Amino acid sequence: MSFRGGMGELMRQAGRIQRKVEQRREELNAETFEASAGNDKVTAIANGIPELTEIKIDPELLQQEDMEMVQDLVVAAANAALSKAREHVDAEIEKITGGLSIPGVG
């Protein structure tokens, strides 16, 4: 199998893709992803790293529910926000790589 431009060109293209991926990841790290649980009584916000940056709990929920229920809602909202962040980042990186699995990229 031969590549147009040879192996050197292939390596240059891989380097360009890697730089684009790194640049897009930096941009995505600044984006936020929000998810809620318990009829929007608990909201979790994550960034594109992904890591949680904020948890909001409606004060009414703390008065109406027991602690175990509140904790479950926090975990559900946090997992949903982190999942949204991961899925979005993966989709954006796939746009750059065209779905190719390139070692050291992505």
PyMOL commands that set and color helices and strands:
alter all, ss='L'
color gray80, all
select helices_A, chain A and resi 6-29+59-64+67-97
alter helices_A, ss='H'
color red, helices_A
select strands_A, chain A and resi 32-37+42-47+52-57
alter strands_A, ss='S'
color yellow, strands_A
deselect
rebuild
show_as cartoon
